[in-house]
């Protein structure tokens, strides 16, 4: 069993690595965004989202394992790590379902990425917020 501080450092390192990778992906994505849309763009985005989903689930799993390690004296039967493993399995299934849904949308988009043309002329320039559900949303006087 590893000392607690090493586990914490590893968790922080993984988060830093993931954050750095996400930042690079955004930069690279911005550079690639100016290229012409391809038929496989949508599926590529869906696969990237699957990787992100799985990475997030794995991060949650290791946080759960760290909590199990911290409370090991209170769990002599070792139920906590099993529960963390089951949660990871369920979360991975959810990621797969999300991928399936994204790929269905990709088919509807003809394989190209969702990139609607936004014309500011189609939007009101009014700052009057008229929301009957939350009428105070437009009133920032108390903020």
C-alpha positions as CSV (number, residue, x, y, z in Angstrom):
1,X,0.0,0.0,0.0
2,X,1.4,3.4,-0.9
3,X,1.7,6.3,1.5
4,X,-1.3,8.6,1.4
5,X,0.8,11.6,0.2
6,X,2.0,9.8,-2.9
7,X,-1.6,8.9,-3.8
8,X,-2.6,12.6,-3.4
9,X,0.4,13.7,-5.4
10,X,-0.5,11.2,-8.2
11,X,-4.1,12.5,-8.2
12,X,-2.9,16.1,-8.5
13,X,-0.4,15.1,-11.2
14,X,-3.1,13.3,-13.2
15,X,-5.4,16.3,-12.9
16,X,-2.6,18.6,-14.1
17,X,-1.8,16.3,-17.0
18,X,-5.5,16.1,-18.0
19,X,-5.9,19.9,-17.7
20,X,-2.7,20.4,-19.8
21,X,-3.9,17.9,-22.4
22,X,-7.3,19.6,-22.6
23,X,-5.6,23.0,-23.0
24,X,-3.5,21.6,-25.9
25,X,-6.6,20.1,-27.5
26,X,-8.3,23.4,-27.4
27,X,-5.3,25.1,-29.0
28,X,-5.0,22.5,-31.6
29,X,-8.7,22.4,-32.2
30,X,-8.7,26.2,-32.7
31,X,-6.0,25.8,-35.3
32,X,-7.8,23.0,-37.1
33,X,-11.2,24.7,-36.9
34,X,-10.4,26.9,-39.9
35,X,-10.0,23.9,-42.1
36,X,-12.9,22.6,-44.2
37,X,-15.3,20.2,-42.5
38,X,-14.8,16.6,-43.3
39,X,-17.3,13.7,-43.3
40,X,-15.5,12.1,-40.3
41,X,-15.3,15.2,-38.1
42,X,-18.3,14.3,-36.0
43,X,-17.2,10.8,-35.2
44,X,-13.8,12.1,-34.3
45,X,-15.3,14.5,-31.9
46,X,-17.5,11.7,-30.5
47,X,-14.4,9.5,-29.9
48,X,-12.6,12.4,-28.2
49,X,-15.7,12.8,-25.9
50,X,-15.6,9.1,-25.1
51,X,-11.9,9.4,-24.1
52,X,-12.7,12.4,-21.9
53,X,-15.6,10.5,-20.3
54,X,-13.5,7.5,-19.6
55,X,-10.7,9.6,-18.2
56,X,-13.1,11.4,-15.9
57,X,-14.6,8.1,-14.7
58,X,-11.1,6.7,-14.0
59,X,-10.3,9.9,-12.0
60,X,-13.5,9.4,-10.0
61,X,-12.5,5.8,-9.4
62,X,-9.1,6.6,-8.0
63,X,-10.5,9.3,-5.8
64,X,-12.9,6.7,-4.4
65,X,-10.1,4.2,-3.9
66,X,-8.2,6.9,-2.0
67,X,-11.2,7.4,0.2
68,X,-11.4,3.7,0.8
69,X,-7.7,3.6,1.7
70,X,-8.3,6.5,4.2
71,X,-11.2,4.6,5.8
72,X,-9.8,1.1,5.6
73,X,-10.1,0.5,9.3
74,X,-13.8,1.1,9.0
75,X,-14.2,-1.3,6.1
76,X,-12.5,-4.6,7.2
77,X,-14.4,-6.6,4.6
78,X,-13.1,-4.5,1.8
79,X,-16.5,-3.5,0.4
80,X,-15.5,0.0,-0.4
81,X,-13.0,-0.9,-3.2
82,X,-15.6,-3.3,-4.7
83,X,-18.2,-0.6,-4.7
84,X,-15.7,1.8,-6.4
85,X,-15.0,-0.9,-9.0
86,X,-18.8,-1.4,-9.6
87,X,-19.3,2.4,-9.9
88,X,-16.5,2.5,-12.5
89,X,-18.1,-0.3,-14.5
90,X,-21.4,1.5,-14.5
91,X,-19.8,4.8,-15.5
92,X,-18.0,3.2,-18.4
93,X,-21.4,1.8,-19.6
94,X,-22.7,5.3,-19.4
95,X,-19.8,6.5,-21.6
96,X,-20.6,3.9,-24.1
97,X,-24.3,4.9,-24.2
98,X,-23.2,8.6,-24.7
99,X,-21.0,7.5,-27.6
100,X,-23.9,5.7,-29.2
101,X,-26.1,8.8,-28.9
102,X,-23.4,11.0,-30.3
103,X,-22.8,8.7,-33.2
104,X,-26.6,8.7,-34.0
105,X,-26.5,12.5,-34.1
106,X,-23.4,12.3,-36.3
107,X,-25.4,10.3,-38.8
108,X,-28.1,12.9,-38.7
109,X,-25.5,15.6,-39.4
110,X,-24.1,13.6,-42.3
111,X,-20.9,12.9,-40.4
112,X,-19.9,16.6,-40.3
113,X,-19.4,18.5,-37.1
114,X,-22.2,20.6,-35.7
115,X,-21.3,24.1,-36.8
116,X,-24.4,26.2,-37.3
117,X,-24.1,29.6,-38.9
118,X,-25.0,32.2,-36.3
119,X,-26.2,35.5,-37.7
120,X,-26.4,38.2,-35.0
121,X,-29.2,39.9,-37.1
122,X,-31.4,36.9,-36.0
123,X,-31.2,38.0,-32.4
124,X,-32.8,40.8,-30.5
125,X,-30.5,43.6,-29.3
126,X,-32.8,44.2,-26.4
127,X,-31.4,43.7,-22.9
128,X,-34.9,43.4,-21.5
129,X,-35.2,40.0,-20.0
130,X,-38.7,38.8,-20.0
131,X,-38.7,35.4,-18.3
132,X,-42.0,34.5,-16.6
133,X,-40.4,31.6,-14.7
134,X,-37.6,33.7,-13.2
135,X,-38.6,37.4,-13.6
136,X,-35.8,38.5,-11.2
137,X,-33.1,37.2,-13.6
138,X,-32.9,40.5,-15.4
139,X,-32.7,42.6,-12.2
140,X,-29.1,42.9,-11.3
141,X,-29.6,45.8,-8.9
142,X,-29.1,43.6,-5.8
143,X,-25.9,42.1,-7.1
